[in-house]
């Protein structure tokens, strides 16, 4: 079996992977918002803070991914 190199999708693996990564970071930031609210509702600030940190990291990853996508898609 050969690896998909863009012949089927029209998108190189590394570009596809960057798109996937960015999407996952965005999805994770959204999901963590629910987790933060759940922890806050139960009065567990320690867990809420953990999820806030993770959400911040996911947002940073998404921003970096979007920046890289922008520079690569425009060239």
PQR file with spaces between the fields and no chain letter, atoms N, CA, C, O and H, PARSE charges and radii, in Angstrom:
ATOM       1  N    UNK     1       0.830   -1.169    0.000 -0.4000 1.5000
ATOM       2  CA   UNK     1       0.000    0.000    0.000 -0.0000 2.0000
ATOM       3  C    UNK     1       0.883    1.244    0.000  0.5500 1.7000
ATOM       4  O    UNK     1       1.858    1.315    0.748 -0.5500 1.4000
ATOM       5  N    UNK     2       0.550    2.209   -0.824 -0.4000 1.5000
ATOM       6  CA   UNK     2       1.329    3.435   -0.874 -0.0000 2.0000
ATOM       7  C    UNK     2       0.631    4.531   -0.080  0.5500 1.7000
ATOM       8  O    UNK     2      -0.584    4.503    0.111 -0.5500 1.4000
ATOM       9  H    UNK     2      -0.242    2.152   -1.432  0.4000 1.0000
ATOM      10  N    UNK     3       1.408    5.475    0.369 -0.4000 1.5000
ATOM      11  CA   UNK     3       0.854    6.596    1.123 -0.0000 2.0000
ATOM      12  C    UNK     3       0.192    7.576    0.181  0.5500 1.7000
ATOM      13  O    UNK     3       0.593    7.708   -0.975 -0.5500 1.4000
ATOM      14  H    UNK     3       2.396    5.497    0.214  0.4000 1.0000
ATOM      15  N    UNK     4      -0.821    8.260    0.674 -0.4000 1.5000
ATOM      16  CA   UNK     4      -1.490    9.314   -0.076 -0.0000 2.0000
ATOM      17  C    UNK     4      -0.560   10.519   -0.106  0.5500 1.7000
ATOM      18  O    UNK     4      -0.174   11.021    0.950 -0.5500 1.4000
ATOM      19  H    UNK     4      -1.147    8.153    1.613  0.4000 1.0000
ATOM      20  N    UNK     5      -0.198   10.988   -1.275 -0.4000 1.5000
ATOM      21  CA   UNK     5       0.721   12.118   -1.395 -0.0000 2.0000
ATOM      22  C    UNK     5       0.057   13.306   -2.071  0.5500 1.7000
ATOM      23  O    UNK     5       0.736   14.207   -2.563 -0.5500 1.4000
ATOM      24  H    UNK     5      -0.511   10.581   -2.133  0.4000 1.0000
ATOM      25  N    UNK     6      -1.259   13.306   -2.096 -0.4000 1.5000
ATOM      26  CA   UNK     6      -1.974   14.396   -2.719 -0.0000 2.0000
ATOM      27  C    UNK     6      -2.586   14.017   -4.046  0.5500 1.7000
ATOM      28  O    UNK     6      -3.325   14.805   -4.637 -0.5500 1.4000
ATOM      29  H    UNK     6      -1.810   12.574   -1.696  0.4000 1.0000
ATOM      30  N    UNK     7      -2.286   12.810   -4.529 -0.4000 1.5000
ATOM      31  CA   UNK     7      -2.843   12.373   -5.814 -0.0000 2.0000
ATOM      32  C    UNK     7      -4.363   12.235   -5.732  0.5500 1.7000
ATOM      33  O    UNK     7      -5.065   12.560   -6.689 -0.5500 1.4000
ATOM      34  H    UNK     7      -1.686   12.171   -4.049  0.4000 1.0000
ATOM      35  N    UNK     8      -4.866   11.765   -4.615 -0.4000 1.5000
ATOM      36  CA   UNK     8      -6.302   11.550   -4.461 -0.0000 2.0000
ATOM      37  C    UNK     8      -6.992   12.845   -4.020  0.5500 1.7000
ATOM      38  O    UNK     8      -8.018   13.229   -4.581 -0.5500 1.4000
ATOM      39  H    UNK     8      -4.295   11.501   -3.838  0.4000 1.0000
ATOM      40  N    UNK     9      -6.425   13.509   -3.019 -0.4000 1.5000
ATOM      41  CA   UNK     9      -7.080   14.690   -2.444 -0.0000 2.0000
ATOM      42  C    UNK     9      -6.730   15.989   -3.158  0.5500 1.7000
ATOM      43  O    UNK     9      -7.467   16.971   -3.068 -0.5500 1.4000
ATOM      44  H    UNK     9      -5.592   13.197   -2.563  0.4000 1.0000
ATOM      45  N    UNK    10      -5.614   15.994   -3.861 -0.4000 1.5000
ATOM      46  CA   UNK    10      -5.152   17.240   -4.469 -0.0000 2.0000
ATOM      47  C    UNK    10      -4.440   18.139   -3.476  0.5500 1.7000
ATOM      48  O    UNK    10      -4.137   19.292   -3.785 -0.5500 1.4000
ATOM      49  H    UNK    10      -5.015   15.196   -3.934  0.4000 1.0000
ATOM      50  N    UNK    11      -4.172   17.624   -2.290 -0.4000 1.5000
ATOM      51  CA   UNK    11      -3.504   18.392   -1.240 -0.0000 2.0000
ATOM      52  C    UNK    11      -2.340   17.572   -0.718  0.5500 1.7000
ATOM      53  O    UNK    11      -2.518   16.419   -0.324 -0.5500 1.4000
ATOM      54  H    UNK    11      -4.418   16.688   -2.039  0.4000 1.0000
ATOM      55  N    UNK    12      -1.153   18.154   -0.711 -0.4000 1.5000
ATOM      56  CA   UNK    12       0.018   17.449   -0.195 -0.0000 2.0000
ATOM      57  C    UNK    12      -0.208   17.046    1.251  0.5500 1.7000
ATOM      58  O    UNK    12      -0.904   17.732    1.999 -0.5500 1.4000
ATOM      59  H    UNK    12      -1.008   19.090   -1.031  0.4000 1.0000
ATOM      60  N    UNK    13       0.392   15.918    1.637 -0.4000 1.5000
ATOM      61  CA   UNK    13       0.232   15.406    3.003 -0.0000 2.0000
ATOM      62  C    UNK    13       0.543   16.464    4.053  0.5500 1.7000
ATOM      63  O    UNK    13      -0.232   16.651    4.991 -0.5500 1.4000
ATOM      64  H    UNK    13       0.957   15.361    1.029  0.4000 1.0000
ATOM      65  N    UNK    14       1.667   17.158    3.907 -0.4000 1.5000
ATOM      66  CA   UNK    14       2.053   18.133    4.926 -0.0000 2.0000
ATOM      67  C    UNK    14       1.033   19.259    5.020  0.5500 1.7000
ATOM      68  O    UNK    14       0.772   19.753    6.117 -0.5500 1.4000
ATOM      69  H    UNK    14       2.297   17.007    3.145  0.4000 1.0000
ATOM      70  N    UNK    15       0.455   19.675    3.915 -0.4000 1.5000
ATOM      71  CA   UNK    15      -0.573   20.712    3.946 -0.0000 2.0000
ATOM      72  C    UNK    15      -1.858   20.176    4.558  0.5500 1.7000
ATOM      73  O    UNK    15      -2.498   20.854    5.362 -0.5500 1.4000
ATOM      74  H    UNK    15       0.666   19.274    3.024  0.4000 1.0000
ATOM      75  N    UNK    16      -2.229   18.982    4.185 -0.4000 1.5000
ATOM      76  CA   UNK    16      -3.412   18.349    4.768 -0.0000 2.0000
ATOM      77  C    UNK    16      -3.241   18.216    6.280  0.5500 1.7000
ATOM      78  O    UNK    16      -4.162   18.501    7.045 -0.5500 1.4000
ATOM      79  H    UNK    16      -1.709   18.432    3.531  0.4000 1.0000
ATOM      80  N    UNK    17      -2.056   17.781    6.700 -0.4000 1.5000
ATOM      81  CA   UNK    17      -1.778   17.607    8.128 -0.0000 2.0000
ATOM      82  C    UNK    17      -1.882   18.938    8.873  0.5500 1.7000
ATOM      83  O    UNK    17      -2.384   18.984    9.996 -0.5500 1.4000
ATOM      84  H    UNK    17      -1.307   17.550    6.079  0.4000 1.0000
ATOM      85  N    UNK    18      -1.416   20.001    8.259 -0.4000 1.5000
ATOM      86  CA   UNK    18      -1.500   21.326    8.877 -0.0000 2.0000
ATOM      87  C    UNK    18      -2.957   21.782    8.989  0.5500 1.7000
ATOM      88  O    UNK    18      -3.350   22.367    9.999 -0.5500 1.4000
ATOM      89  H    UNK    18      -1.008   19.964    7.346  0.4000 1.0000
ATOM      90  N    UNK    19      -3.742   21.519    7.970 -0.4000 1.5000
ATOM      91  CA   UNK    19      -5.172   21.831    8.005 -0.0000 2.0000
ATOM      92  C    UNK    19      -5.841   21.031    9.118  0.5500 1.7000
ATOM      93  O    UNK    19      -6.612   21.579    9.906 -0.5500 1.4000
ATOM      94  H    UNK    19      -3.423   21.044    7.150  0.4000 1.0000
ATOM      95  N    UNK    20      -5.545   19.735    9.180 -0.4000 1.5000
ATOM      96  CA   UNK    20      -6.119   18.872   10.213 -0.0000 2.0000
ATOM      97  C    UNK    20      -5.737   19.366   11.604  0.5500 1.7000
ATOM      98  O    UNK    20      -6.587   19.456   12.489 -0.5500 1.4000
ATOM      99  H    UNK    20      -4.918   19.290    8.540  0.4000 1.0000
ATOM     100  N    UNK    21      -4.459   19.686   11.796 -0.4000 1.5000
ATOM     101  CA   UNK    21      -3.977   20.145   13.095 -0.0000 2.0000
ATOM     102  C    UNK    21      -4.715   21.407   13.540  0.5500 1.7000
ATOM     103  O    UNK    21      -5.150   21.509   14.687 -0.5500 1.4000
ATOM     104  H    UNK    21      -3.768   19.613   11.077  0.4000 1.0000
ATOM     105  N    UNK    22      -4.848   22.349   12.638 -0.4000 1.5000
ATOM     106  CA   UNK    22      -5.531   23.605   12.948 -0.0000 2.0000
ATOM     107  C    UNK    22      -6.977   23.346   13.337  0.5500 1.7000
ATOM     108  O    UNK    22      -7.475   23.905   14.315 -0.5500 1.4000
ATOM     109  H    UNK    22      -4.495   22.266   11.706  0.4000 1.0000
ATOM     110  N    UNK    23      -7.650   22.498   12.568 -0.4000 1.5000
ATOM     111  CA   UNK    23      -9.039   22.158   12.877 -0.0000 2.0000
ATOM     112  C    UNK    23      -9.153   21.502   14.251  0.5500 1.7000
ATOM     113  O    UNK    23     -10.060   21.822   15.020 -0.5500 1.4000
ATOM     114  H    UNK    23      -7.246   22.044   11.774  0.4000 1.0000
ATOM     115  N    UNK    24      -8.246   20.596   14.558 -0.4000 1.5000
ATOM     116  CA   UNK    24      -8.303   19.907   15.847 -0.0000 2.0000
ATOM     117  C    UNK    24      -8.074   20.870   17.007  0.5500 1.7000
ATOM     118  O    UNK    24      -8.728   20.758   18.044 -0.5500 1.4000
ATOM     119  H    UNK    24      -7.509   20.336   13.934  0.4000 1.0000
ATOM     120  N    UNK    25      -7.156   21.811   16.839 -0.4000 1.5000
ATOM     121  CA   UNK    25      -6.937   22.818   17.887 -0.0000 2.0000
ATOM     122  C    UNK    25      -8.189   23.642   18.113  0.5500 1.7000
ATOM     123  O    UNK    25      -8.561   23.902   19.257 -0.5500 1.4000
ATOM     124  H    UNK    25      -6.625   21.902   15.997  0.4000 1.0000
ATOM     125  N    UNK    26      -8.851   24.060   17.029 -0.4000 1.5000
ATOM     126  CA   UNK    26     -10.079   24.840   17.149 -0.0000 2.0000
ATOM     127  C    UNK    26     -11.182   24.027   17.818  0.5500 1.7000
ATOM     128  O    UNK    26     -11.877   24.525   18.704 -0.5500 1.4000
ATOM     129  H    UNK    26      -8.549   23.849   16.100  0.4000 1.0000
ATOM     130  N    UNK    27     -11.340   22.777   17.392 -0.4000 1.5000
ATOM     131  CA   UNK    27     -12.350   21.903   17.998 -0.0000 2.0000
ATOM     132  C    UNK    27     -12.069   21.679   19.486  0.5500 1.7000
ATOM     133  O    UNK    27     -12.990   21.656   20.302 -0.5500 1.4000
ATOM     134  H    UNK    27     -10.775   22.373   16.672  0.4000 1.0000
ATOM     135  N    UNK    28     -10.809   21.518   19.823 -0.4000 1.5000
ATOM     136  CA   UNK    28     -10.437   21.292   21.212 -0.0000 2.0000
ATOM     137  C    UNK    28     -10.758   22.519   22.065  0.5500 1.7000
ATOM     138  O    UNK    28     -11.243   22.381   23.188 -0.5500 1.4000
ATOM     139  H    UNK    28     -10.061   21.536   19.160  0.4000 1.0000
ATOM     140  N    UNK    29     -10.492   23.714   21.543 -0.4000 1.5000
ATOM     141  CA   UNK    29     -10.810   24.941   22.281 -0.0000 2.0000
ATOM     142  C    UNK    29     -12.308   25.026   22.550  0.5500 1.7000
ATOM     143  O    UNK    29     -12.727   25.421   23.638 -0.5500 1.4000
ATOM     144  H    UNK    29     -10.098   23.826   20.631  0.4000 1.0000
ATOM     145  N    UNK    30     -13.103   24.660   21.570 -0.4000 1.5000
ATOM     146  CA   UNK    30     -14.555   24.669   21.759 -0.0000 2.0000
ATOM     147  C    UNK    30     -14.997   23.644   22.794  0.5500 1.7000
ATOM     148  O    UNK    30     -15.794   23.957   23.678 -0.5500 1.4000
ATOM     149  H    UNK    30     -12.763   24.339   20.686  0.4000 1.0000
ATOM     150  N    UNK    31     -14.492   22.437   22.691 -0.4000 1.5000
ATOM     151  CA   UNK    31     -14.862   21.371   23.620 -0.0000 2.0000
ATOM     152  C    UNK    31     -14.467   21.739   25.050  0.5500 1.7000
ATOM     153  O    UNK    31     -15.219   21.501   25.994 -0.5500 1.4000
ATOM     154  H    UNK    31     -13.845   22.183   21.972  0.4000 1.0000
ATOM     155  N    UNK    32     -13.283   22.321   25.195 -0.4000 1.5000
ATOM     156  CA   UNK    32     -12.817   22.680   26.529 -0.0000 2.0000
ATOM     157  C    UNK    32     -13.679   23.751   27.173  0.5500 1.7000
ATOM     158  O    UNK    32     -13.736   23.826   28.401 -0.5500 1.4000
ATOM     159  H    UNK    32     -12.672   22.515   24.427  0.4000 1.0000
ATOM     160  N    UNK    33     -14.351   24.580   26.389 -0.4000 1.5000
ATOM     161  CA   UNK    33     -15.263   25.569   26.961 -0.0000 2.0000
ATOM     162  C    UNK    33     -16.378   24.872   27.750  0.5500 1.7000
ATOM     163  O    UNK    33     -16.760   25.324   28.829 -0.5500 1.4000
ATOM     164  H    UNK    33     -14.304   24.519   25.392  0.4000 1.0000
ATOM     165  N    UNK    34     -16.889   23.781   27.206 -0.4000 1.5000
ATOM     166  CA   UNK    34     -17.903   22.990   27.906 -0.0000 2.0000
ATOM     167  C    UNK    34     -17.319   22.389   29.177  0.5500 1.7000
ATOM     168  O    UNK    34     -17.974   22.386   30.220 -0.5500 1.4000
ATOM     169  H    UNK    34     -16.579   23.413   26.329  0.4000 1.0000
ATOM     170  N    UNK    35     -16.108   21.887   29.099 -0.4000 1.5000
ATOM     171  CA   UNK    35     -15.474   21.275   30.271 -0.0000 2.0000
ATOM     172  C    UNK    35     -15.242   22.313   31.364  0.5500 1.7000
ATOM     173  O    UNK    35     -15.416   22.026   32.548 -0.5500 1.4000
ATOM     174  H    UNK    35     -15.576   21.890   28.252  0.4000 1.0000
ATOM     175  N    UNK    36     -14.849   23.520   30.964 -0.4000 1.5000
ATOM     176  CA   UNK    36     -14.640   24.600   31.928 -0.0000 2.0000
ATOM     177  C    UNK    36     -15.951   24.918   32.638  0.5500 1.7000
ATOM     178  O    UNK    36     -15.988   25.041   33.862 -0.5500 1.4000
ATOM     179  H    UNK    36     -14.707   23.753   30.002  0.4000 1.0000
ATOM     180  N    UNK    37     -17.011   25.050   31.873 -0.4000 1.5000
ATOM     181  CA   UNK    37     -18.320   25.340   32.465 -0.0000 2.0000
ATOM     182  C    UNK    37     -18.779   24.238   33.399  0.5500 1.7000
ATOM     183  O    UNK    37     -19.348   24.520   34.453 -0.5500 1.4000
ATOM     184  H    UNK    37     -16.980   24.950   30.878  0.4000 1.0000
ATOM     185  N    UNK    38     -18.540   22.987   33.031 -0.4000 1.5000
ATOM     186  CA   UNK    38     -18.901   21.856   33.897 -0.0000 2.0000
ATOM     187  C    UNK    38     -18.148   21.928   35.227  0.5500 1.7000
ATOM     188  O    UNK    38     -18.737   21.748   36.293 -0.5500 1.4000
ATOM     189  H    UNK    38     -18.077   22.758   32.174  0.4000 1.0000
ATOM     190  N    UNK    39     -16.844   22.191   35.152 -0.4000 1.5000
ATOM     191  CA   UNK    39     -16.034   22.261   36.370 -0.0000 2.0000
ATOM     192  C    UNK    39     -16.472   23.440   37.241  0.5500 1.7000
ATOM     193  O    UNK    39     -16.564   23.319   38.462 -0.5500 1.4000
ATOM     194  H    UNK    39     -16.366   22.336   34.286  0.4000 1.0000
ATOM     195  N    UNK    40     -16.742   24.585   36.599 -0.4000 1.5000
ATOM     196  CA   UNK    40     -17.193   25.752   37.361 -0.0000 2.0000
ATOM     197  C    UNK    40     -18.536   25.492   38.035  0.5500 1.7000
ATOM     198  O    UNK    40     -18.755   25.895   39.177 -0.5500 1.4000
ATOM     199  H    UNK    40     -16.668   24.683   35.606  0.4000 1.0000
ATOM     200  N    UNK    41     -19.425   24.820   37.328 -0.4000 1.5000
ATOM     201  CA   UNK    41     -20.740   24.506   37.890 -0.0000 2.0000
ATOM     202  C    UNK    41     -20.602   23.633   39.135  0.5500 1.7000
ATOM     203  O    UNK    41     -21.389   23.749   40.074 -0.5500 1.4000
ATOM     204  H    UNK    41     -19.247   24.492   36.400  0.4000 1.0000
ATOM     205  N    UNK    42     -19.597   22.762   39.134 -0.4000 1.5000
ATOM     206  CA   UNK    42     -19.357   21.905   40.300 -0.0000 2.0000
ATOM     207  C    UNK    42     -18.447   22.571   41.328  0.5500 1.7000
ATOM     208  O    UNK    42     -18.106   21.957   42.339 -0.5500 1.4000
ATOM     209  H    UNK    42     -18.957   22.668   38.371  0.4000 1.0000
ATOM     210  N    UNK    43     -18.051   23.817   41.083 -0.4000 1.5000
ATOM     211  CA   UNK    43     -17.208   24.536   42.025 -0.0000 2.0000
ATOM     212  C    UNK    43     -15.774   24.054   42.092  0.5500 1.7000
ATOM     213  O    UNK    43     -15.095   24.281   43.093 -0.5500 1.4000
ATOM     214  H    UNK    43     -18.328   24.316   40.262  0.4000 1.0000
ATOM     215  N    UNK    44     -15.295   23.390   41.040 -0.4000 1.5000
ATOM     216  CA   UNK    44     -13.933   22.850   41.037 -0.0000 2.0000
ATOM     217  C    UNK    44     -13.028   23.773   40.218  0.5500 1.7000
ATOM     218  O    UNK    44     -12.813   23.562   39.024 -0.5500 1.4000
ATOM     219  H    UNK    44     -15.847   23.206   40.226  0.4000 1.0000
ATOM     220  N    UNK    45     -12.509   24.793   40.887 -0.4000 1.5000
ATOM     221  CA   UNK    45     -11.670   25.774   40.209 -0.0000 2.0000
ATOM     222  C    UNK    45     -10.346   25.205   39.734  0.5500 1.7000
ATOM     223  O    UNK    45      -9.798   25.669   38.735 -0.5500 1.4000
ATOM     224  H    UNK    45     -12.683   24.964   41.857  0.4000 1.0000
ATOM     225  N    UNK    46      -9.828   24.217   40.428 -0.4000 1.5000
ATOM     226  CA   UNK    46      -8.551   23.610   40.035 -0.0000 2.0000
ATOM     227  C    UNK    46      -8.683   22.951   38.662  0.5500 1.7000
ATOM     228  O    UNK    46      -7.826   23.121   37.794 -0.5500 1.4000
ATOM     229  H    UNK    46     -10.273   23.840   41.240  0.4000 1.0000
ATOM     230  N    UNK    47      -9.760   22.202   38.480 -0.4000 1.5000
ATOM     231  CA   UNK    47      -9.989   21.544   37.198 -0.0000 2.0000
ATOM     232  C    UNK    47     -10.323   22.583   36.127  0.5500 1.7000
ATOM     233  O    UNK    47      -9.852   22.479   34.995 -0.5500 1.4000
ATOM     234  H    UNK    47     -10.455   22.064   39.185  0.4000 1.0000
ATOM     235  N    UNK    48     -11.132   23.583   36.479 -0.4000 1.5000
ATOM     236  CA   UNK    48     -11.463   24.639   35.526 -0.0000 2.0000
ATOM     237  C    UNK    48     -10.201   25.351   35.060  0.5500 1.7000
ATOM     238  O    UNK    48     -10.073   25.664   33.876 -0.5500 1.4000
ATOM     239  H    UNK    48     -11.515   23.667   37.399  0.4000 1.0000
ATOM     240  N    UNK    49      -9.268   25.612   35.967 -0.4000 1.5000
ATOM     241  CA   UNK    49      -8.013   26.266   35.597 -0.0000 2.0000
ATOM     242  C    UNK    49      -7.168   25.386   34.677  0.5500 1.7000
ATOM     243  O    UNK    49      -6.547   25.876   33.734 -0.5500 1.4000
ATOM     244  H    UNK    49      -9.372   25.358   36.929  0.4000 1.0000
ATOM     245  N    UNK    50      -7.152   24.092   34.959 -0.4000 1.5000
ATOM     246  CA   UNK    50      -6.443   23.161   34.077 -0.0000 2.0000
ATOM     247  C    UNK    50      -7.006   23.236   32.660  0.5500 1.7000
ATOM     248  O    UNK    50      -6.253   23.317   31.689 -0.5500 1.4000
ATOM     249  H    UNK    50      -7.657   23.695   35.725  0.4000 1.0000
ATOM     250  N    UNK    51      -8.337   23.210   32.549 -0.4000 1.5000
ATOM     251  CA   UNK    51      -8.968   23.259   31.234 -0.0000 2.0000
ATOM     252  C    UNK    51      -8.772   24.614   30.562  0.5500 1.7000
ATOM     253  O    UNK    51      -8.663   24.685   29.338 -0.5500 1.4000
ATOM     254  H    UNK    51      -8.948   23.144   33.338  0.4000 1.0000
ATOM     255  N    UNK    52      -8.725   25.694   31.351 -0.4000 1.5000
ATOM     256  CA   UNK    52      -8.455   27.020   30.770 -0.0000 2.0000
ATOM     257  C    UNK    52      -7.058   27.070   30.164  0.5500 1.7000
ATOM     258  O    UNK    52      -6.861   27.634   29.087 -0.5500 1.4000
ATOM     259  H    UNK    52      -8.813   25.637   32.345  0.4000 1.0000
ATOM     260  N    UNK    53      -6.099   26.483   30.856 -0.4000 1.5000
ATOM     261  CA   UNK    53      -4.722   26.431   30.345 -0.0000 2.0000
ATOM     262  C    UNK    53      -4.679   25.624   29.056  0.5500 1.7000
ATOM     263  O    UNK    53      -4.055   26.035   28.078 -0.5500 1.4000
ATOM     264  H    UNK    53      -6.260   26.026   31.730  0.4000 1.0000
ATOM     265  N    UNK    54      -5.337   24.491   29.059 -0.4000 1.5000
ATOM     266  CA   UNK    54      -5.368   23.654   27.860 -0.0000 2.0000
ATOM     267  C    UNK    54      -6.062   24.394   26.718  0.5500 1.7000
ATOM     268  O    UNK    54      -5.633   24.302   25.568 -0.5500 1.4000
ATOM     269  H    UNK    54      -5.844   24.157   29.854  0.4000 1.0000
ATOM     270  N    UNK    55      -7.127   25.122   27.027 -0.4000 1.5000
ATOM     271  CA   UNK    55      -7.845   25.880   26.005 -0.0000 2.0000
ATOM     272  C    UNK    55      -6.944   26.978   25.429  0.5500 1.7000
ATOM     273  O    UNK    55      -6.932   27.204   24.219 -0.5500 1.4000
ATOM     274  H    UNK    55      -7.476   25.197   27.961  0.4000 1.0000
ATOM     275  N    UNK    56      -6.200   27.648   26.291 -0.4000 1.5000
ATOM     276  CA   UNK    56      -5.267   28.673   25.834 -0.0000 2.0000
ATOM     277  C    UNK    56      -4.214   28.077   24.905  0.5500 1.7000
ATOM     278  O    UNK    56      -3.883   28.663   23.874 -0.5500 1.4000
ATOM     279  H    UNK    56      -6.211   27.464   27.274  0.4000 1.0000
ATOM     280  N    UNK    57      -3.694   26.917   25.273 -0.4000 1.5000
ATOM     281  CA   UNK    57      -2.708   26.236   24.429 -0.0000 2.0000
ATOM     282  C    UNK    57      -3.315   25.847   23.084  0.5500 1.7000
ATOM     283  O    UNK    57      -2.658   25.961   22.049 -0.5500 1.4000
ATOM     284  H    UNK    57      -3.963   26.441   26.110  0.4000 1.0000
ATOM     285  N    UNK    58      -4.558   25.392   23.094 -0.4000 1.5000
ATOM     286  CA   UNK    58      -5.226   25.019   21.847 -0.0000 2.0000
ATOM     287  C    UNK    58      -5.435   26.242   20.957  0.5500 1.7000
ATOM     288  O    UNK    58      -5.263   26.171   19.740 -0.5500 1.4000
ATOM     289  H    UNK    58      -5.092   25.299   23.934  0.4000 1.0000
ATOM     290  N    UNK    59      -5.806   27.360   21.573 -0.4000 1.5000
ATOM     291  CA   UNK    59      -5.972   28.591   20.794 -0.0000 2.0000
ATOM     292  C    UNK    59      -4.652   29.019   20.171  0.5500 1.7000
ATOM     293  O    UNK    59      -4.611   29.432   19.012 -0.5500 1.4000
ATOM     294  H    UNK    59      -5.946   27.418   22.562  0.4000 1.0000
ATOM     295  N    UNK    60      -3.567   28.921   20.945 -0.4000 1.5000
ATOM     296  CA   UNK    60      -2.244   29.279   20.414 -0.0000 2.0000
ATOM     297  C    UNK    60      -1.880   28.376   19.245  0.5500 1.7000
ATOM     298  O    UNK    60      -1.367   28.851   18.232 -0.5500 1.4000
ATOM     299  H    UNK    60      -3.600   28.585   21.887  0.4000 1.0000
ATOM     300  N    UNK    61      -2.140   27.085   19.377 -0.4000 1.5000
ATOM     301  CA   UNK    61      -1.860   26.156   18.283 -0.0000 2.0000
ATOM     302  C    UNK    61      -2.675   26.484   17.051  0.5500 1.7000
ATOM     303  O    UNK    61      -2.166   26.435   15.931 -0.5500 1.4000
ATOM     304  H    UNK    61      -2.556   26.700   20.200  0.4000 1.0000
ATOM     305  N    UNK    62      -3.946   26.820   17.254 -0.4000 1.5000
ATOM     306  CA   UNK    62      -4.811   27.173   16.130 -0.0000 2.0000
ATOM     307  C    UNK    62      -4.324   28.443   15.448  0.5500 1.7000
ATOM     308  O    UNK    62      -4.307   28.519   14.219 -0.5500 1.4000
ATOM     309  H    UNK    62      -4.360   26.860   18.164  0.4000 1.0000
ATOM     310  N    UNK    63      -3.927   29.439   16.232 -0.4000 1.5000
ATOM     311  CA   UNK    63      -3.432   30.690   15.649 -0.0000 2.0000
ATOM     312  C    UNK    63      -2.165   30.457   14.851  0.5500 1.7000
ATOM     313  O    UNK    63      -2.004   31.006   13.761 -0.5500 1.4000
ATOM     314  H    UNK    63      -3.941   29.377   17.230  0.4000 1.0000
ATOM     315  N    UNK    64      -1.263   29.646   15.388 -0.4000 1.5000
ATOM     316  CA   UNK    64      -0.016   29.328   14.670 -0.0000 2.0000
ATOM     317  C    UNK    64      -0.332   28.553   13.397  0.5500 1.7000
ATOM     318  O    UNK    64       0.244   28.827   12.344 -0.5500 1.4000
ATOM     319  H    UNK    64      -1.394   29.200   16.274  0.4000 1.0000
ATOM     320  N    UNK    65      -1.240   27.590   13.488 -0.4000 1.5000
ATOM     321  CA   UNK    65      -1.634   26.829   12.312 -0.0000 2.0000
ATOM     322  C    UNK    65      -2.265   27.708   11.246  0.5500 1.7000
ATOM     323  O    UNK    65      -1.968   27.565   10.060 -0.5500 1.4000
ATOM     324  H    UNK    65      -1.708   27.367   14.343  0.4000 1.0000
ATOM     325  N    UNK    66      -3.138   28.621   11.668 -0.4000 1.5000
ATOM     326  CA   UNK    66      -3.785   29.532   10.704 -0.0000 2.0000
ATOM     327  C    UNK    66      -2.741   30.428   10.032  0.5500 1.7000
ATOM     328  O    UNK    66      -2.821   30.683    8.831 -0.5500 1.4000
ATOM     329  H    UNK    66      -3.379   28.738   12.632  0.4000 1.0000
ATOM     330  N    UNK    67      -1.772   30.899   10.800 -0.4000 1.5000
ATOM     331  CA   UNK    67      -0.725   31.746   10.229 -0.0000 2.0000
ATOM     332  C    UNK    67       0.084   30.980    9.190  0.5500 1.7000
ATOM     333  O    UNK    67       0.374   31.497    8.111 -0.5500 1.4000
ATOM     334  H    UNK    67      -1.707   30.692   11.776  0.4000 1.0000
ATOM     335  N    UNK    68       0.443   29.753    9.524 -0.4000 1.5000
ATOM     336  CA   UNK    68       1.207   28.945    8.573 -0.0000 2.0000
ATOM     337  C    UNK    68       0.391   28.612    7.341  0.5500 1.7000
ATOM     338  O    UNK    68       0.908   28.634    6.225 -0.5500 1.4000
ATOM     339  H    UNK    68       0.208   29.334   10.401  0.4000 1.0000
ATOM     340  N    UNK    69      -0.877   28.303    7.536 -0.4000 1.5000
ATOM     341  CA   UNK    69      -1.750   28.034    6.390 -0.0000 2.0000
ATOM     342  C    UNK    69      -1.846   29.255    5.491  0.5500 1.7000
ATOM     343  O    UNK    69      -1.756   29.141    4.269 -0.5500 1.4000
ATOM     344  H    UNK    69      -1.298   28.285    8.443  0.4000 1.0000
ATOM     345  N    UNK    70      -2.029   30.417    6.091 -0.4000 1.5000
ATOM     346  CA   UNK    70      -2.142   31.641    5.326 -0.0000 2.0000
ATOM     347  C    UNK    70      -0.915   31.908    4.478  0.5500 1.7000
ATOM     348  O    UNK    70      -1.031   32.274    3.309 -0.5500 1.4000
ATOM     349  H    UNK    70      -2.102   30.510    7.084  0.4000 1.0000
ATOM     350  N    UNK    71       0.258   31.727    5.060 -0.4000 1.5000
ATOM     351  CA   UNK    71       1.485   32.004    4.312 -0.0000 2.0000
ATOM     352  C    UNK    71       1.729   30.965    3.218  0.5500 1.7000
ATOM     353  O    UNK    71       2.314   31.280    2.182 -0.5500 1.4000
ATOM     354  H    UNK    71       0.352   31.429    6.010  0.4000 1.0000
ATOM     355  N    UNK    72       1.290   29.744    3.442 -0.4000 1.5000
ATOM     356  CA   UNK    72       1.518   28.698    2.440 -0.0000 2.0000
ATOM     357  C    UNK    72       0.458   28.708    1.340  0.5500 1.7000
ATOM     358  O    UNK    72       0.762   28.400    0.188 -0.5500 1.4000
ATOM     359  H    UNK    72       0.815   29.487    4.283  0.4000 1.0000
ATOM     360  N    UNK    73      -0.757   29.051    1.678 -0.4000 1.5000
ATOM     361  CA   UNK    73      -1.816   29.041    0.689 -0.0000 2.0000
ATOM     362  C    UNK    73      -1.746   30.248   -0.250  0.5500 1.7000
ATOM     363  O    UNK    73      -2.277   30.211   -1.360 -0.5500 1.4000
ATOM     364  H    UNK    73      -1.004   29.301    2.615  0.4000 1.0000
ATOM     365  N    UNK    74      -1.089   31.312    0.204 -0.4000 1.5000
ATOM     366  CA   UNK    74      -1.001   32.503   -0.639 -0.0000 2.0000
ATOM     367  C    UNK    74       0.179   32.433   -1.588  0.5500 1.7000
ATOM     368  O    UNK    74       0.282   33.249   -2.504 -0.5500 1.4000
ATOM     369  H    UNK    74      -0.658   31.342    1.106  0.4000 1.0000
ATOM     370  N    UNK    75       1.078   31.468   -1.386 -0.4000 1.5000
ATOM     371  CA   UNK    75       2.250   31.378   -2.276 -0.0000 2.0000
ATOM     372  C    UNK    75       2.100   30.320   -3.325  0.5500 1.7000
ATOM     373  O    UNK    75       3.001   30.129   -4.142 -0.5500 1.4000
ATOM     374  H    UNK    75       0.995   30.806   -0.641  0.4000 1.0000
